Amino acid sequence: MLKFICYPRCTTCQKAQKWLDEKGIEYELRNIKEENPTFDELKKWYTEGGLPLKKFFNTSGLLYKSMELKDKLPSMSDEEQLKLLATDGMLVKRPLLIGEDFVLTGFREKEWEEKVL
């Protein structure tokens, strides 16, 4: 079963959830604010998903901006970045859709259709 990790108050997450529901796709819902992805989960998704680590950061988020991560991330190792992501769900790009053989960050309908349908 797919894991759908979102922040319920996020409008993009709401659109993605509506899309999943309209397509009749079953998923396990997880609130990223209440249950932040762990370091091990993030490491697994990063290694198996084939996405650049930067794709896992919520670059438009207030926390990302207040921590000035745009300037700090380039000098951090992958492990340091993953540990940082594991500290607060608001740093993580959402929604996340995790399947057996894919990881999607953010909601781009065309990309989701290609992977899910």
C-alpha positions as CSV (number, residue, x, y, z in Angstrom):
1,M,0.0,0.0,0.0
2,L,1.1,3.5,-0.8
3,K,2.2,5.9,2.0
4,F,0.8,9.4,1.7
5,I,2.7,11.7,4.0
6,C,1.2,15.2,4.2
7,Y,0.4,18.3,6.2
8,P,-3.4,18.4,6.3
9,R,-3.5,22.3,6.3
10,C,-1.3,22.5,3.2
11,T,-3.4,23.2,0.1
12,T,-1.1,21.2,-2.2
13,C,-1.5,18.2,0.1
14,Q,-5.3,18.6,0.0
15,K,-5.2,18.6,-3.8
16,A,-3.1,15.5,-3.8
17,Q,-5.3,13.7,-1.4
18,K,-8.4,14.6,-3.4
19,W,-6.7,13.3,-6.5
20,L,-5.9,10.0,-4.8
21,D,-9.4,9.7,-3.5
22,E,-11.0,10.5,-6.9
23,K,-8.8,7.8,-8.6
24,G,-9.9,5.3,-5.9
25,I,-6.3,4.7,-4.9
26,E,-5.8,3.3,-1.4
27,Y,-3.1,4.8,0.8
28,E,-1.9,5.0,4.4
29,L,-2.3,8.6,5.6
30,R,0.4,10.1,7.8
31,N,0.5,13.7,9.2
32,I,4.0,14.9,8.8
33,K,3.7,17.4,11.6
34,E,2.6,14.7,14.1
35,E,4.9,12.0,12.9
36,N,8.0,13.3,11.2
37,P,9.9,11.0,8.9
38,T,12.8,9.4,10.7
39,F,16.4,9.6,9.6
40,D,16.3,5.9,8.5
41,E,13.1,6.4,6.5
42,L,14.5,9.5,4.8
43,K,17.8,7.8,4.1
44,K,15.9,4.8,2.5
45,W,13.6,7.0,0.4
46,Y,16.6,9.1,-0.7
47,T,18.7,6.1,-1.7
48,E,16.0,4.0,-3.2
49,G,14.0,6.9,-4.8
50,G,16.8,8.2,-7.0
51,L,15.9,11.9,-6.3
52,P,18.4,14.6,-5.5
53,L,18.4,15.2,-1.7
54,K,17.4,18.9,-2.4
55,K,14.0,17.6,-3.6
56,F,13.2,16.5,0.0
57,F,13.5,20.0,1.4
58,N,10.5,22.3,1.6
59,T,12.4,25.2,0.0
60,S,9.4,27.5,0.2
61,G,8.7,26.9,3.9
62,L,9.2,29.5,6.6
63,L,11.5,27.2,8.6
64,Y,13.8,26.6,5.6
65,K,14.0,30.3,5.0
66,S,14.5,31.3,8.6
67,M,17.3,28.8,9.0
68,E,19.0,30.2,5.8
69,L,19.3,26.7,4.5
70,K,19.7,27.8,0.9
71,D,23.2,29.0,1.8
72,K,24.0,26.2,4.3
73,L,23.0,23.0,2.5
74,P,25.7,23.1,-0.2
75,S,28.4,22.7,2.4
76,M,26.6,20.0,4.4
77,S,27.1,16.2,3.8
78,D,24.1,14.0,2.8
79,E,24.1,12.5,6.3
80,E,24.0,16.0,7.9
81,Q,21.1,17.0,5.6
82,L,19.1,13.9,6.3
83,K,19.6,14.3,10.1
84,L,18.4,17.9,9.7
85,L,15.3,16.8,7.8
86,A,14.5,14.3,10.5
87,T,14.3,17.1,13.1
88,D,11.2,18.7,11.8
89,G,8.5,17.7,9.4
90,M,8.1,21.3,8.3
91,L,11.5,21.1,6.6
92,V,10.4,18.2,4.4
93,K,8.8,18.7,1.0
94,R,5.3,17.5,0.9
95,P,3.2,15.7,0.1
96,L,5.4,12.6,-0.1
97,L,4.0,9.5,-1.9
98,I,6.0,6.4,-1.2
99,G,5.4,3.3,-3.3
100,E,7.3,0.0,-3.5
101,D,9.5,1.2,-6.3
102,F,9.2,5.0,-6.3
103,V,9.2,8.1,-4.1
104,L,7.4,11.3,-5.2
105,T,7.9,14.7,-3.5
106,G,5.4,17.5,-4.1
107,F,2.3,17.1,-6.2
108,R,2.7,17.2,-10.0
109,E,-0.3,15.4,-11.4
110,K,1.4,14.2,-14.6
111,E,4.2,12.7,-12.6
112,W,1.8,11.0,-10.2
113,E,-0.3,9.6,-13.0
114,E,2.8,8.0,-14.6
115,K,3.9,6.3,-11.3
116,V,0.5,5.5,-9.7
117,L,-2.0,4.7,-12.5
